[in-house]
Amino acid sequence: MQKVPIRRGFVDVKQGQVHYRTAAPAARRARIDAPPVVLIHASPGSARTLEPLLAAFALQGRRAIAPDTLGNGDSAGAMPAVPDIAFFARVHLAALDALGLQRFDLYGTHTGASIAAEIALIAPGRVRRLILDGVGIYTPELQAELLAKYAPAITPDLQGQYLAWAWHFVRDTYTFWPWYATDALHRRPTGLPSGPGLHAKFVEVLKAITTYHHSYRAAFRYDKARRFRRLRVPTLAACARTDMLFPMHDAFAALIPGAEKAATEGIGGAAATEATAAIFARFLDGGAGRGRGRGLRRKER
């Protein structure tokens, strides 16, 4: 994939500052008919994980912007003791206001998908098209377990034990689902990223080690069954085949009225990112809404 510059910046919101990454198309590629694309990242970490998609959208002629969710990466500020997904959605909207973005296409993955869905419910007139990528639909028992075990609050200690915890937490999310269930039954087939890649994600998590858990827990508490059924913007329910949440793809897609559905190759390499971005582009260009486009299909009813 062609190299695309990723720029970074901050905007002020009432709660503090939101950090973002952005990629812009070359002048000859820019499409005046395409609104900007806003991308919201998964937990843990930051929008750094979305840099391949930022670049891919820019190569398609679209401006792409990916903020760090408050309390993650380099976005920091005040938040309630127990923030919910609506809180994070409103902070994102305030950041987009500060960036002068009134109408946009919207992508969210994992925790970011819950935030993106809530943005589309709070401000439907601002979201032209919505892509939700990889969503967990949990039984009450699993939901309670995830809230209790998945994202504990961490306080740095003088012996540095929190550093070892964070490293194992980040590493084990690649090898087990849930990460704390380190047995053969819960092993993921995807394997680890490169050493530098793992280090980079570790650093992003470490930046926000005392606040990373808030958005995680908000996503686990989010009532997707109720909220997703209220979505009225054109929506693509996507999931990578390698995603640990892929077994839940049908269940989450079925919640969204009139949604299109697509299984993708994810963004784990240049070829996979290019194929995935092509599916997203067809949806954003309207092909999915007419039931056409390779890699897209209407939800079965």
FENRA-V779402 format. One record per helix or strand. SS is the DSSP state (H for helix, E for strand). FROM is the first residue (numbers start at 1). TO is the last residue. Records with the same first field share a line. If there is no record, write none. Layout:
BEGIN
SS: FROM-TO ; FROM-TO
END
This chain:
BEGIN
E: 7-13 ; 16-23 ; 37-40 ; 64-67 ; 76-77 ; 104-109 ; 127-133 ; 176-176 ; 187-187 ; 234-240 ; 260-264 ; 297-298
H: 47-59 ; 85-98 ; 111-122 ; 124-126 ; 140-149 ; 161-175 ; 184-186 ; 195-207 ; 212-221 ; 224-228 ; 246-254 ; 270-284 ; 288-290
END
